Amino acid sequence: MNTTGLGIQEVLEKKIAKSTEILKDKLNTVRAGRANPALLDRVEVEYYGTPTPLKALANISVPDPRSLLIAPFDPKGIHDIEKAIGAANIGINPVNDGKVIRLQIPSLTEERRKELTKDVKKIGEDSKIAIRNERRDAIEHLKKQEKDGELTEDDLKSEEKDVEKKISDAISTIDKIVEAKEKEILEV
């Protein structure tokens, strides 16, 4: 593949965007004491012998800030859904009334809030590490291009500065996302 510095920059931007999306997805599954359908994104239901995402089998709504309501499209699958939620280990017991499943989101203790903020910081740090690895890879590609005569030394310096700026901006964005999630968790 013969990518110039510009191609490497575009690839880097896509990888940064992907890492940021992954971070947001992971943080959405962290329970912050408030009802959020994303808490159930990773729940897979064994439906007719096939692992199926819960959101493909039921409508998930938020009737109030402390509860989730799961209405299966196929009423026969309600017990499978209930079993999958229990097995997903999200810390919430499902209540099945025969037609819908209710999840009451308990209030978080101060100790649990602090634990969750540590988890959120760890997830953020992992994202920063992934971004820094992308920087290393991009700079290695640029140096290889310079060695192969595809880039001049001045172009290399310019491209490296662009890479550093993109990485710096990405880390700043990650910090803001993590900070917002921490604020949400600590909010009583």
C-alpha positions in Angstrom: 0.0 0.0 0.0 1.5 3.3 -1.1 0.0 5.9 1.3 1.5 9.4 1.5 1.6 11.4 4.7 -2.0 12.6 3.9 -3.3 9.0 3.7 -1.7 8.2 7.0 -3.4 11.3 8.5 -6.8 10.1 7.2 -6.2 6.6 8.6 -5.2 8.1 11.9 -8.3 10.3 12.1 -10.5 7.3 11.4 -8.8 5.2 14.1 -9.1 8.1 16.6 -12.8 8.4 15.8 -13.2 4.6 16.2 -11.4 4.7 19.6 -13.6 7.6 20.8 -16.8 5.7 19.8 -15.6 2.6 21.6 -14.9 4.7 24.7 -18.4 6.2 24.6 -20.0 2.7 24.1 -18.1 1.3 27.1 -19.0 4.3 29.3 -22.7 4.0 28.3 -22.7 0.5 29.9 -21.4 1.9 33.3 -24.4 2.2 35.6 -24.6 5.7 36.9 -27.7 5.4 39.1 -29.9 6.6 36.3 -31.9 4.5 33.9 -30.3 4.2 30.5 -31.2 1.6 27.9 -27.5 1.4 27.0 -27.1 -0.6 30.2 -28.6 -3.5 28.3 -26.5 -3.2 25.1 -24.3 -6.1 25.9 -27.1 -8.5 27.0 -27.5 -11.4 24.7 -30.5 -13.7 24.9 -30.4 -17.3 23.9 -33.4 -17.2 21.5 -34.3 -20.4 19.7 -30.7 -21.6 20.2 -29.1 -18.4 18.8 -27.5 -15.6 20.9 -29.4 -12.5 20.0 -29.0 -8.9 21.3 -31.8 -8.0 23.7 -32.7 -4.8 21.7 -33.5 -7.1 18.7 -36.1 -9.0 20.8 -37.7 -6.3 22.8 -38.6 -2.6 23.1 -36.6 -1.0 25.9 -38.1 2.2 27.3 -37.4 4.6 30.3 -40.7 5.3 32.0 -39.0 7.2 34.8 -35.4 8.1 35.8 -35.0 5.1 38.0 -36.5 2.3 35.9 -36.3 0.5 32.6 -39.3 -1.3 30.9 -38.6 -4.2 28.6 -41.5 -5.2 26.3 -40.7 -8.4 24.3 -41.9 -8.5 20.7 -42.6 -12.2 21.3 -44.3 -12.8 24.7 -43.0 -16.4 24.7 -39.4 -15.1 25.0 -40.0 -13.2 28.2 -38.5 -15.9 30.4 -35.4 -16.2 28.2 -34.9 -12.4 28.4 -35.3 -12.5 32.1 -32.7 -15.2 32.4 -30.3 -13.4 30.1 -30.6 -10.2 32.2 -29.9 -12.1 35.4 -26.9 -13.9 33.7 -25.5 -10.5 32.4 -24.5 -9.6 35.9 -25.5 -5.9 35.7 -26.4 -5.8 39.3 -30.2 -5.3 38.8 -32.8 -8.0 39.4 -35.5 -8.2 36.7 -39.1 -8.2 37.7 -41.4 -10.2 35.3 -45.1 -9.5 35.4 -45.9 -11.9 32.5 -46.1 -9.2 29.8 -43.1 -6.9 30.5 -39.9 -6.9 32.5 -39.2 -4.0 34.8 -35.7 -3.1 36.1 -35.5 -0.8 39.1 -32.2 1.0 39.1 -31.1 1.3 42.7 -29.5 4.4 44.0 -25.7 4.2 44.2 -23.9 4.5 47.6 -21.1 7.0 47.9 -18.6 4.2 48.0 -20.0 2.6 44.8 -19.9 6.0 43.1 -16.2 6.4 43.9 -15.6 2.8 42.6 -17.4 3.6 39.4 -15.4 6.8 38.9 -12.2 4.8 39.2 -13.5 2.3 36.6 -14.4 5.2 34.3 -10.9 6.7 34.7 -9.4 3.3 33.9 -11.5 3.0 30.8 -10.4 6.5 29.8 -6.7 5.6 30.4 -7.1 2.5 28.2 -8.5 4.7 25.4 -5.6 7.1 25.8 -3.1 4.2 25.5 -4.9 3.1 22.3 -4.6 6.6 20.9 -0.9 6.9 21.8 -0.3 3.5 20.1 -1.9 5.0 17.0 0.5 7.9 17.2 3.4 5.6 17.3 2.2 3.6 14.3 1.5 6.8 12.3 5.0 8.2 13.0 6.6 4.9 12.1 4.8 4.9 8.8 5.9 8.5 8.1 9.5 7.7 8.9 9.4 4.7 6.6 8.0 6.9 3.8 10.8 9.4 4.4 13.4 6.6 4.3 11.9 5.3 1.1 12.1 8.8 -0.4 8.3 9.4 -0.6 8.6 12.3 1.9 11.2 14.9 2.4 12.6 15.6 5.8 10.7 18.9 6.0 7.5 17.1 5.0 8.2 14.5 7.7 8.5 17.2 10.4 5.3 18.8 9.2 3.4 15.5 9.2 4.7 14.6 12.6 3.4 17.9 14.0 0.0 17.2 12.5 0.0 13.7 14.1 0.9 15.2 17.5 -1.8 17.8 17.2 -4.5 15.2 16.3 -3.4 13.0 19.2 -3.3 15.9 21.6 -6.9 16.9 20.5 -8.1 13.3 20.8 -6.7 13.0 24.4 -8.3 16.2 25.3 -11.7 14.9 23.9 -11.3 11.7 25.9 -10.6 13.7 29.1 -13.8 15.7 28.5 -15.9 12.5 27.9 -14.5 10.9 31.0 -15.0 14.0 33.1 -18.7 14.2 32.0 -19.3 10.6 32.9 -17.7 11.1 36.3 -19.9 14.1 36.9 -22.9 12.0 36.0 -21.9 9.3 38.4 -21.2 11.6 41.3 -24.5 13.5 40.8 -26.9 12.4 43.6 
